[in-house]
Amino acid sequence: MITVVATIALAFAGYVATYLNGLRLSQRQERIARLNRQLSDFYGPLFALTEANSRIFGAFMERNARPDGRSPFVHEIPPSEEELAEWRLWVRTVFLPNIQAMRDLVIKRADLLSEPAMPPILLQLCAHVSGYEITAARWEQGSYDEHLSVVPFPSEEIAAYARHGFAGLKQQQGRLLGRR
């Protein structure tokens, strides 16, 4: 009788151990799958867009800065009509599409955020894009009184957010995959 009870207890313990191990492996696989989605569908593209935008803005500034190296928009002498026309061209063709893509990621992929709530920096990004869309719409109507968004672009902050989010998730991914 004791042997039967011991066998049943041992079998039950084996079943529980197998079940718990399977549950642990399943949860690990789900964590890896979520990390992969976060990297491929949100943080990776956001990081690439912020880096590209930063680099192309740097190229714009190299070509269009005043002799003292400053932007025409932060200079004592207001921008010339030629400088404003060049700015509008770059905004329409490069900067606005880039920041709209960033905003679209935030809106369409908010479920992949690492944080439990929407970070204020991402809300500022969305507001900045909306502010530039109305400015660009006015340009389309021939009104060139405004050349900037009503909300400043959080360039350094959004780049840092994307860089840290991407790097942190890559590190977690590496640990879950057994890399050091």
CORURPE-V602425 format. One record per residue. N is the residue number from 1. RES is the residue in one letter. SS is DSSP state (~ for helix, > for strand, _ for the rest). PHI is phi in radians with two decimals (999 if undefined). BURIAL is b if it has 9 or more other ideal C-beta (glycine too) atoms within 8 Angstrom, else e. Layout:
# CORURPE-V602425
N,RES,SS,PHI,BURIAL / N,RES,SS,PHI,BURIAL
This chain:
# CORURPE-V602425
1,M,_,999,e / 2,I,~,-1.12,e / 3,T,~,-1.13,e / 4,V,~,-1.13,e / 5,V,~,-1.11,e / 6,A,~,-1.12,e / 7,T,~,-1.14,e / 8,I,~,-1.14,e / 9,A,~,-1.11,e / 10,L,~,-1.15,e / 11,A,~,-1.14,e / 12,F,~,-1.10,e / 13,A,~,-1.08,e / 14,G,~,-1.14,e / 15,Y,~,-1.11,e / 16,V,~,-1.07,e / 17,A,~,-1.09,e / 18,T,~,-1.13,e / 19,Y,~,-1.06,e / 20,L,~,-1.12,e / 21,N,~,-1.14,e / 22,G,~,-1.09,e / 23,L,~,-1.10,e / 24,R,~,-1.08,e / 25,L,~,-1.13,e / 26,S,~,-1.11,e / 27,Q,~,-1.12,e / 28,R,~,-1.12,b / 29,Q,~,-1.08,e / 30,E,~,-1.14,e / 31,R,~,-1.09,b / 32,I,~,-1.10,b / 33,A,~,-1.10,e / 34,R,~,-1.14,b / 35,L,~,-1.02,b / 36,N,~,-1.07,b / 37,R,~,-1.16,b / 38,Q,~,-1.04,b / 39,L,~,-1.23,b / 40,S,~,-1.41,e / 41,D,~,-1.89,b / 42,F,~,-2.35,b / 43,Y,~,-1.17,b / 44,G,~,-1.11,b / 45,P,~,-1.08,b / 46,L,~,-1.11,b / 47,F,~,-1.07,b / 48,A,~,-1.09,e / 49,L,~,-1.15,b / 50,T,~,-1.17,b / 51,E,~,-1.14,b / 52,A,~,-1.09,b / 53,N,~,-1.11,b / 54,S,~,-1.10,b / 55,R,~,-1.21,e / 56,I,~,-1.26,b / 57,F,~,-1.15,b / 58,G,~,-1.04,e / 59,A,~,-1.14,e / 60,F,~,-1.04,b / 61,M,~,-1.13,b / 62,E,~,-1.04,e / 63,R,~,-1.45,e / 64,N,~,-2.15,b / 65,A,_,-1.25,b / 66,R,_,-1.22,b / 67,P,_,-0.92,e / 68,D,_,-1.47,e / 69,G,_,1.55,e / 70,R,_,-1.62,e / 71,S,_,-1.20,b / 72,P,~,-1.05,b / 73,F,~,-1.48,e / 74,V,~,-2.14,e / 75,H,_,-1.99,b / 76,E,_,-1.12,e / 77,I,_,-1.54,e / 78,P,_,-1.06,e / 79,P,_,-1.08,b / 80,S,_,-1.36,e / 81,E,~,-1.07,e / 82,E,~,-1.14,e / 83,E,~,-1.11,b / 84,L,~,-1.16,b / 85,A,~,-1.10,e / 86,E,~,-1.12,b / 87,W,~,-1.05,b / 88,R,~,-1.04,b / 89,L,~,-1.06,e / 90,W,~,-1.16,b / 91,V,~,-1.11,b / 92,R,~,-1.11,b / 93,T,~,-1.65,e / 94,V,~,-2.15,b / 95,F,~,-1.16,b / 96,L,~,-1.12,b / 97,P,~,-1.04,e / 98,N,~,-1.10,b / 99,I,~,-1.26,b / 100,Q,~,-1.15,b / 101,A,~,-1.11,b / 102,M,~,-1.08,b / 103,R,~,-1.04,b / 104,D,~,-1.09,e / 105,L,~,-1.05,b / 106,V,~,-1.06,b / 107,I,~,-1.26,e / 108,K,~,-1.44,e / 109,R,_,-2.15,b / 110,A,~,-1.04,e / 111,D,~,-1.16,e / 112,L,~,-1.69,b / 113,L,_,-1.07,e / 114,S,_,-1.35,e / 115,E,_,-1.47,e / 116,P,_,-1.33,e / 117,A,_,-2.30,e / 118,M,_,-1.16,e / 119,P,_,-1.14,b / 120,P,~,-0.96,e / 121,I,~,-1.11,b / 122,L,~,-1.28,b / 123,L,~,-1.17,b / 124,Q,~,-1.14,b / 125,L,~,-1.01,b / 126,C,~,-1.06,b / 127,A,~,-1.16,b / 128,H,~,-1.03,b / 129,V,~,-1.08,b / 130,S,~,-1.04,b / 131,G,~,-1.09,b / 132,Y,~,-1.30,b / 133,E,~,-1.11,b / 134,I,~,-1.24,b / 135,T,~,-1.10,b / 136,A,~,-1.13,b / 137,A,~,-1.12,e / 138,R,~,-1.13,b / 139,W,~,-1.05,b / 140,E,~,-1.09,e / 141,Q,_,-1.52,e / 142,G,_,1.57,e / 143,S,_,-1.70,e / 144,Y,_,-2.04,b / 145,D,_,-1.24,e / 146,E,_,-2.00,e / 147,H,_,-2.31,b / 148,L,_,-2.24,e / 149,S,_,-1.25,b / 150,V,_,-1.29,e / 151,V,_,-2.05,b / 152,P,_,-1.15,e / 153,F,_,-1.39,b / 154,P,_,-1.44,b / 155,S,~,-0.91,b / 156,E,~,-1.16,e / 157,E,~,-1.19,b / 158,I,~,-1.24,b / 159,A,~,-1.12,b / 160,A,~,-1.13,e / 161,Y,~,-1.04,b / 162,A,~,-1.14,b / 163,R,~,-1.11,b / 164,H,~,-1.20,e / 165,G,~,-1.09,b / 166,F,~,-1.12,b / 167,A,~,-1.11,e / 168,G,~,-1.11,b / 169,L,~,-1.22,b / 170,K,~,-1.10,b / 171,Q,~,-1.14,e / 172,Q,~,-1.07,b / 173,Q,~,-1.05,b / 174,G,~,-1.05,b / 175,R,~,-1.11,e / 176,L,~,-1.18,b / 177,L,_,-1.60,e / 178,G,_,1.48,e / 179,R,_,-1.59,e / 180,R,_,-1.92,e
